[in-house]
Amino acid sequence: MSDISSEMIKETKKRINELGLKQDKIKYEVCDLEKLKGLFDVVVCLDVFIHYPQPVAEEMVQHLCELSQEKLIVSFAPYTPFLAVLKNIGKLFPGPSKTTRAYTLKEKGIINAAKESGFKVVKKKLNQAPFYFSQLIEFEKIK
């Protein structure tokens, strides 16, 4: 388990312990995602891509594919014309809190980045909450 925040690592350990799951095979590391190295059976990257514009997010997908031997699961805020309009309206108002800094991404670019790295889509799901939604995609390495 890797996260740039040591507090998130602590919280993860706590929750795994509360669930009664074994932690003996889990390695915990405070690390920037771009610097993460190694080989893993499954790589999961949830709600991180809001910090990356489209080209950088696609590069990150390729980096994560290099780390995964079997599966890659990612989530991101999907681009929609409606959200693009809302973000542009927010920019018209003065003050830093009027527009979101979160990037929305085009699904096709994320999928193509994984395909170029030898992965295929096996499952997609749109997660919706009253104030937030994200696209979840599971990729599997093509053998």
N, C-alpha and C positions, 0 to 999 in steps of 0.2 A: 504494500500500500504506500503510495507516494502522494504527498501534498506539499505545497509551498508553505502551508501554515502548520506549525507544530501543535497549535490548539486543535486543529482538525484531526491530526494523528491521535491526540489524546482522546478526543471524543469518539473516534472510531474504535479504539481499544476498549473504551468503556462500554460502548454499545455491543461489541462482539462478546465481551465478558458477560453483560446482562442477558444476552441470548443463550449463553451457555455453550458457545461454539469454541472449538479448539483453535488456539492461536499459534501453535507450535510450528506451522508451516508458513506463517505470514511474516513477511519481512516489512518493517516499517521504515520509511525514509522521508526526511524533510528535504525536498528537492524541487527545483524549478522544472516544469514539464519538458522544456526544451533541452534540458541537460540530462534527462533520465536515460539510462543505458541498461542493457541487459536483454534477456529473452524471457518471455512470460507466456503461459498457455493462453490466458485471456487478458486483454487490456480493456479497461472500462474508463471512459472519460466523460463525466457528466457535468453539464452546466459550466464548462470552462470556456467554450468557444465564444461566449458573449464578449470576451476580452480581445478577440482577434478579428480583424477584417477578413474578407473572403479569401484573398490570396494566401495570407498567412495561415488561416484555418485549414486550407487545403494542404499546405506544406506540413502542418501539424498532423493531419490525418495520415499522410505518408510516413512521417516519423513514427507514429503509433503503430502503423502496419509493420514497420521494420522490427518493432519490439514484440509483436504478437506472433505466436506460432500457430494459433488456431482461430481465435475469435477476437473481434474488436467491436465494442459497443460504445457508441457516442450519442450525446444529445446536444442539441443546439436550438437557438431561437430561430425558427424558419422565417425567411423573408416573405412578406406579403405586401402587395401594393398598398393596402390599407395602413399597415404599420409604417411604411415608408412615408406616406402622407402625414400621419400623426407626428412622426419624428421631425419632418420638415416644418410643420406648424409650430412645434415646440421651440424650434430654433428662432422663430420670429419674436419670442418674448424675452425680455431682458432677465438676466439672472442665471446662475449656473444650474439650478435644479429644475429648470423647465423642460429640458429634453434629456432623454436617456442616453447614457454613454454605451449602452449594450449594442453590440453588433448583431444584426440579423443576417442569416446566411442562406444562400440558394442551395437547396437540397441537391440539385444536379451536380454542382461543383464538388460537394462532399462525396457523393457517390462515385463520381469519375476519379477523384483522387485515390479512393480506396481501390477501384478497379485497376487503375494504373499500377498499383502495388500488389496485384494478384489476389484481391478479395472480392467477394460477391455479396450482395444483399440477401439476407435470409429472412429478415423480419423488420417491419417498420410499424411504429405506433406514435400517434400524436397524443401527448399527455396534456390534459387541460385541467386548470384550476381557475377559480374565479378571477385571479389577477395575473395569471401567467400561463403560458403554454410553451411546450418544447417538442421538437421532433426527436424521437428515439429510433436509432437504426442499429441493427445487429448485422455485422459482416462476418463472413466465414472465409478462411483462406482456401483458395482453389488448389486442389491437390492434383 
